[in-house]
């Protein structure tokens, strides 16, 4: 039978519960257990697909096409698992399915209520997600004390009824703030948030404290006493230099041992070497040679908007033993020709026409100045417009997304997208296969002829322009044969110019860096070496 670990958060949001969950998952996986992780989001949106990255950070996309919370990205990267729709449940989804059942008459005669109907639906999903796994970690979003997360916490409490105490544990992640004026750490907020949790009927078994300063043994004892746990169950989570060092920080404090003891599990093996090797390289990063990379995107003000992209760059950099200095090139306010000053350029995915002309100009600069370039989704669409205008002399080339009535729609809508009226979950989403042409850069990078990559877009390369592009030496090196859609294009008269309609960043991890990113970083280093910088 599966064992459950519920992770809750107290005092403030953004404590890094996702990284805590993923790190615990990593340690347990290294002990030989099969682990699944589920994120509960208390908001009413059915999924994250319609939210701006400014609201909620990046939208992460799974193989089965779910548009989810970015924490699922951590789960995949730390555990090497492929998450699915069931790994992210929102209050919106739960209410939607309960209301649908009510309309069908499934609760005939009953008053439909939060308890038991909403909580039963949540518990059903917890149980389904745990099937086939030794351990299921369930991260409950939000902060204890919020109205929104109450049904999830109530369901978490009910899960323990009729189960042994060793089947379910609760880990509470909390903040121990530091007061500069009195130069001390304060445990009171933690005590209050644990009290709040107890009011709901949950007694935490382990407390993970986030703080900017080291917590003394004495303070740990105090927290333990107030929160009714043993001092060894108070685990520090100081701000780490890299998120990839968190599993090691937890391991040193015996968090994995505590969890296994409470769940009455015995380690099956200890296989941490490959992860550790990556972590050691992360620590040595300062000694690696540096390259400068530009990201020409629009969501430059919130770091989380390009979470997976930044992680993928980082994985590829560490794999190549290179340090990457990433800068954002704001193509709305800055001169896009600044792209020539970088060792590499990425134009990432995006929606809306802000800064589009600047992105197109930045790509032209990269193409004409041999700056290694990777275009992702909107980045590929911009690369296509650029090439049409400047290499194929189609001056009014554009995308239907930005100019619906343009005469030369290089990027256009597929037939089935033309009649869509609802915006939620209606894009080309999730994993699609792509066949790679022999003898191309794509084939060299991937080392295979067939790949699967994740998508999130409505618009596609317009096949009517394939011939004219090919006559100007553009190669369509990746095609989805079933739908006859362009997936990858590359320009051979250049050291590294490749653009893809999918999002490779969603499939990169520390132990499996993505070939498109490792290729880009390598090409950037070569450019730097050749320039003799
Ligand atoms: N806005 C473009 C489309 O919908 C690109 C989307 C993206 O970059 N993810 O096709």
Boltz pocket constraint, residues with backbone or C-beta under 6 A from the ligand:
constraints:
  - pocket:
      binder: B
      contacts: [[A, 348], [A, 349], [A, 350], [A, 351], [A, 352], [A, 376], [A, 377], [A, 378], [A, 379], [A, 401], [A, 456], [A, 457], [A, 458], [A, 459], [A, 460]]
      max_distance: 6.0
